[in-house]
Amino acid sequence: MSFQLGVLIIHGIGNQTPAYANQFIKDLQEKIRLYDKNPDVVKMMPTTWATEIQPDEEELWRNVSKGEPLNFGKLRKFLISYVGDSVAYAGTPNKSNGIYQKIHRNIHETLEKLYIDLGKQDKPLIIIAHSFGTQIISDYIWDRQKAIRENTSDFLADNPFESMQTLVGLFTFGSCIPFFTLGYHPLQAIEFPIPQLPEEWKSKARWFNFYDVDDVLGYPLKDLSESYNKSVNADIEVNVGNWLQSWNPLCHFGYWRDDDCLNSIAEFISGWI
């Protein structure tokens, strides 16, 4: 049985192992079956970009915690992870060996594997991104689109699939994109639907952004600018997390198991298979 479309999964802040998406994929497959569709024709593949920065963050924590014990240790480690990810990434966009480029190469390598599993065919692509991963994939898509607009070489795209020209669905949740928009005037979002998308796919393409009002790290996107209002189809408010998380900032990690998020993604995927 050949795959009909590919799904790229991009994690957010924190240290992640390749198994981080296993339960999410299993849950999503079950939801797809509820629409009387076969999830086996959908190839889902997670990225693990945190491996590019995790060793440096662990070394930083060891160095700053050598002396007197620090209060709020878990919170401090979380902040090192979140702030460390952001600073290291945003501070090196033009360095060939910087974190920005390393993370983007990591995503490209995952896309290459996904393309191979799809039989090296330019099939529809859906991207699901969480937290800081939403900013990473926004930059990644922007860079691909910029290379196309300027007709320049793109070393991270060897075909239309890898250059995001078959991107039909973008699901972002707990997005921190607004944090990275300061200083940009006018503020431009990625073009969505992708201009190069086949006409028969454009009417079905969607970008849905999920947020929880208790999530201090996740925000709506449409009102950021006219450009974002045009590209994002809808900001969808959800209440994520278990009873210990849903009413406080810990809900930031609850999107992966949320029924509203899963149902929306499953319904969309089912319309493509």
C-alpha positions in Angstrom: 0.0 0.0 0.0 1.4 3.4 -1.0 1.2 6.5 1.1 -1.2 9.2 -0.2 0.2 12.1 1.9 2.9 13.0 4.4 2.6 14.6 7.8 5.6 16.4 9.4 5.4 16.7 13.2 7.6 19.4 14.9 7.9 19.5 18.7 8.3 22.6 20.8 10.4 23.6 23.8 12.2 21.1 26.0 14.4 18.0 25.6 12.7 15.5 23.3 13.4 11.9 22.3 12.3 10.4 18.9 9.5 8.7 20.8 7.8 12.0 21.8 5.2 11.8 19.1 4.3 8.1 19.4 1.2 8.5 21.5 0.1 11.5 19.4 0.4 9.5 16.2 -1.5 6.6 17.7 -4.3 8.9 18.9 -4.5 10.7 15.6 -4.7 7.4 13.7 -7.6 6.3 15.9 -9.4 9.6 15.2 -8.9 9.1 11.4 -10.6 5.7 11.7 -13.6 7.4 13.1 -14.1 9.1 9.8 -14.0 5.6 8.1 -10.7 6.4 6.5 -7.5 4.2 6.6 -4.7 6.0 8.5 -2.2 3.5 7.0 -2.1 5.6 3.8 -0.7 8.6 5.8 3.0 8.7 6.6 3.6 10.6 9.8 7.2 11.5 10.7 8.4 13.6 13.7 11.4 15.8 13.8 13.8 15.9 16.8 15.5 19.3 16.3 16.2 19.6 20.0 19.2 17.3 19.6 21.0 20.3 17.9 20.9 22.4 21.0 20.3 20.0 23.9 24.0 19.3 24.7 24.7 23.0 25.1 21.8 23.6 27.3 22.7 20.7 29.6 26.3 22.0 29.9 24.9 25.5 30.7 22.7 24.0 33.5 25.7 22.1 34.9 27.8 25.3 35.0 25.2 27.6 36.6 24.2 25.0 39.2 27.7 24.0 40.5 27.6 26.4 43.4 25.0 27.0 46.1 21.7 25.2 45.5 19.3 27.4 43.5 15.6 27.7 44.3 13.0 26.7 41.8 15.3 24.3 40.0 12.7 22.8 37.7 11.5 26.3 36.7 15.1 27.4 36.1 15.7 24.4 33.8 12.5 25.1 31.9 13.5 28.8 31.4 17.0 27.8 30.3 15.4 25.4 27.7 12.9 28.0 26.5 15.0 31.1 26.6 18.1 29.2 25.5 16.3 27.7 22.5 15.0 31.1 21.4 18.3 33.1 21.9 20.5 30.5 20.3 18.2 30.1 17.4 17.3 33.7 16.7 20.9 34.9 17.2 22.4 32.8 14.4 20.2 33.0 11.2 23.1 33.9 8.9 25.8 31.7 10.3 26.4 28.5 8.3 27.2 26.6 11.4 24.8 28.3 13.7 21.9 26.8 15.6 19.4 28.3 13.1 21.0 26.5 10.2 21.6 23.2 12.2 17.9 23.1 13.1 16.8 23.8 9.6 19.1 21.1 8.2 17.6 18.7 10.8 14.1 19.5 9.4 15.3 19.1 5.9 16.7 15.7 6.7 13.4 14.6 8.1 11.6 15.9 5.0 14.0 14.0 2.8 13.2 10.8 4.6 9.5 11.6 4.3 9.8 12.3 0.6 11.5 8.9 0.1 8.7 7.1 2.0 6.2 8.8 -0.3 7.9 7.2 -3.3 9.7 10.4 -4.2 6.5 11.9 -5.4 5.3 15.4 -4.7 2.3 14.4 -2.6 0.3 16.7 -0.2 2.1 17.7 2.9 0.6 18.6 6.3 2.7 20.1 9.1 1.8 20.0 12.7 3.9 22.2 15.0 3.9 23.1 18.7 5.3 25.9 20.7 8.7 27.1 19.6 8.4 24.6 16.7 5.8 26.9 15.1 8.4 29.7 14.8 10.9 27.3 13.4 8.6 26.0 10.7 7.5 29.5 9.9 11.1 30.5 9.3 11.7 27.4 7.4 8.8 28.0 5.0 9.7 31.6 4.7 13.2 30.7 3.6 11.9 28.3 1.0 9.5 30.9 -0.4 12.2 33.6 -0.4 14.4 31.3 -2.6 11.6 30.7 -5.0 10.7 34.4 -5.2 14.3 35.5 -5.8 15.0 32.5 -8.0 18.1 31.6 -6.0 19.6 28.3 -5.1 18.1 26.5 -2.1 20.3 23.9 -0.6 17.5 22.7 1.6 15.1 21.9 -1.2 15.7 19.5 -4.1 12.1 19.1 -5.3 8.7 20.8 -4.9 7.8 18.7 -1.9 10.9 19.8 0.0 10.4 23.4 -1.0 6.9 23.5 0.6 5.1 23.7 -2.8 2.7 20.9 -1.8 1.9 22.2 1.7 -1.9 21.9 2.1 -2.3 22.0 5.8 -0.6 23.8 8.7 -1.7 23.2 12.3 0.0 25.3 14.9 -0.7 25.1 18.6 0.7 26.9 21.6 2.4 29.2 19.1 5.0 31.7 20.3 5.3 33.4 16.9 4.2 36.8 18.3 7.4 36.9 20.4 9.5 37.0 17.3 7.6 39.7 15.4 8.9 42.7 17.3 10.7 45.1 15.1 9.3 43.9 11.8 7.3 46.7 9.9 5.3 45.8 8.0 4.8 42.4 9.6 4.6 39.7 6.9 3.4 36.1 7.4 4.4 33.3 5.2 2.2 33.1 2.1 -0.6 30.6 2.6 -1.9 28.9 0.6 1.5 28.5 -1.0 1.4 30.3 -4.4 2.8 27.3 -6.2 0.2 25.0 -4.8 -1.9 23.2 -7.5 -5.1 25.1 -8.1 -7.3 22.1 -7.3 -5.6 22.0 -3.8 -5.8 25.7 -2.9 -9.5 25.7 -2.1 -8.9 23.0 0.5 -5.7 24.3 2.1 -6.0 25.4 5.7 -3.9 27.0 8.4 -5.5 26.5 11.8 -3.9 27.9 15.0 -5.0 26.5 18.4 -4.5 28.4 21.6 -5.6 28.2 25.3 -6.3 31.4 27.1 -4.4 30.0 30.1 -1.3 29.3 28.0 1.1 32.2 28.5 3.4 30.8 25.8 0.7 30.3 23.1 -1.2 33.1 21.3 -3.7 33.8 18.5 -2.1 34.9 15.2 -4.7 36.4 12.9 -4.7 39.9 14.5 -0.9 40.3 14.3 -1.2 42.0 10.9 -3.2 42.0 7.7 -0.8 39.5 6.3 -1.4 37.0 9.1 -5.1 37.6 9.0 -5.0 36.6 5.3 -2.8 33.5 5.8 -4.3 32.0 8.9 -7.8 30.6 8.4 -8.7 30.6 12.0 -7.5 31.0 15.6 -9.3 28.3 17.6 -9.6 28.6 21.3 -9.3 25.2 23.2 -9.1 24.1 26.8 -6.2 21.7 26.9 -4.4 19.7 29.6 -5.7 17.4 32.4 -7.3 18.7 35.6 -4.0 19.7 37.0 -3.0 21.7 33.9 -6.0 23.0 32.1 -6.4 26.1 34.4 -2.8 27.2 34.5 0.3 27.8 32.3 1.1 24.1 32.4 -1.6 23.6 29.8 1.1 24.6 27.3 2.0 20.9 27.1 -1.5 19.6 26.8 -2.3 20.2 23.1 -0.9 16.8 21.9 -3.6 14.9 23.8 -6.5 17.3 23.3 -9.6 15.9 21.6 -10.4 19.2 19.9 -7.0 19.5 18.3 -6.9 15.8 17.4 -10.4 15.8 15.9 -9.7 18.9 13.8 -6.5 17.4 12.4 -8.1 14.0 11.8 -11.1 15.6 10.0 -8.8 17.6 7.7 -6.5 14.6 6.9 -9.6 12.5 6.2 -10.6 15.0 3.5 -7.4 14.2 1.6 -7.4 10.4 1.6 
